[in-house]
Amino acid sequence: MASTDPNPTYLERGDPARVLTDFAFHTVAAGDYSPVWLNSLADDVTLEGSMMNGAVQGAEAARAIISYIREVYERTQEFKYAGPYGEDGFIEIYNARVRGEPIGGAVEVTRNGLGQVQHIAANYRPRDTVLFLSRLLGEHFAGSPIGEHFATPEA
């Protein structure tokens, strides 16, 4: 049955009973959090996400995209969970704001046999903010191979 709750979960903390660990609802200033996995990217890491078409490959490209997204987050990220996922993964689930618009993110990181990050899948909601973020990324990386993966200002 469909929910009739008009308040999407990315606008508020949600139900504490649904929290995955005691890391729940940890709020950090956007500039104060650095993903623990960001410094161990494999040279051929792939990054894909709901705000992009296709995937990029390479540590430099992935790091540039992640760094820019973190720059456009306002003030804080409210984490519902950040930690291990299975034997070779890490997951982050959080809420933030991009130029006043709410965004919820779920980032799944998979490590290879050497412990390096091999794949990153970043999924966001709601769609309007995802498209807005994609346009910001498209503008920022315009004229580069990275820019081709994101929406244009006209989109």
N, C-alpha and C positions, 0 to 999 in steps of 0.2 A: 504494500500500500504506500502511496506517495505521502511524503510529509506535508503537513499544512503549516508548518512553522515558517513564518515570513522572514525570520532572521537567519541569514546564511552564517555558517560557522566561522567564516573568515572575518566577520565583523566584531566578534567578541570571543571570550575565552571558551565558551561551550560548556559541556558537561564534564566536571572533574572526574566523574566515574569512568569516563572513556579514556583517561590519560594512560599512556603506555608505561611510563616509569615515573620515578620521583623527580625527574628532571622537569616535570610538568610546569608550564606557565612561567618559565624563567625568562624574564625580560632583560635584554641587554641593549645598550646603545649600538646602533648599526655599525659604527666604526670600531666598537670594542670587541666584536666577535670575529674571529678568523677561523674558518673551518679547519679542523685538525688535519684533514686529508689534503688540503690544497697544496701543501709543500711536498707531496709524494706522488705527483702525477707522472704516469708513464709517458715516454716521449710520443707514443702513438695513441694516447688517450682519446676517446671519442666523447663528445658532448651533444646531447639532443634535448629538446624541450618543447613544451606546448607553445612557446612563443616564437618558434623558428620552423623553417622548412628544412628538412634534411638534418644532417649532423655535421659538425666540424670535427676535424681530427688534428691532434697535436697539442702539446702542453701549452705552448705560447698562446694559441688561439683560445683554448678553454680558459686559461687563466685571465686573459683579457676580457672575455665575456663575463665571467663570474665577478671579476673586480669591478667592472662597470655597473653591473646590476646592483652590487652592494653599495656603490656610490649614489645611486638614485633612490635607495631606500631612505625614508625620512626617519630621523631620530632613533627608533627602536625596532627590534625584531622580537616578537614574543614567541618563544619556543614552546611547543607542546611536547616535543621529543627531539633529542639529538643523541645518537649513540649507535652501538653495534646493531647489525641486522644480519642474522644468519652467520655463517662461518667466514665469509669474505666480503661482507657489506657494511655499510654505514648509512643511516638515514637521518634526515632532518625534516621536521614538520614544524612550520612556523607561520605566523601572520606578520604582515608589515604594511607599510603605506608607500605608494609611489606618487609623489606630487599630489597628496591629499586623497588618493584613491586607495581603497583597501585591496590587499592581495594576500592570498594564502598560498604557501608553497610546500611541496613535498619533493625532496631531493634524494634520489637513491644513488649511492656510490658503490661500485663493485671493484674489488681489488683483484689483481692477477696473482699468480703463484709466488711472485717476488715481493708481494705486499704493496705494490704500487697501484694507484688508481688507474683502472683500465677503461671504465665506462661511467658516465654520469648521465642520469636521466632526471630532468627537472620539470615538474609539472605544476602549473599554477591555475588559479581561479580567482575571480570570475573572468569570463571571456572578455568583457569590455576593458578591464585593466590589463589582461594578457595582451590584447591588441595594442593598447596604449604603450605598454612596455616594449613590445616588438617594434613599434614605430620609433621609440627613443633609441633602441639599439640600432635600428636601421640608419637613423640619422647620424649617430655617433660613429658607426663603422662604414659610412657611405664611401664608395670608391675603393673599398678593400674587398678581398674574397670573403671575409667574414660578413660584410654588409649584405651580401646576396641572400643570406639565410633569413633575413628579417623583413618586416613590412616596410613599405615606403611611406613617406608622409601623407601621400594621397590615399593610402589604403584605409 
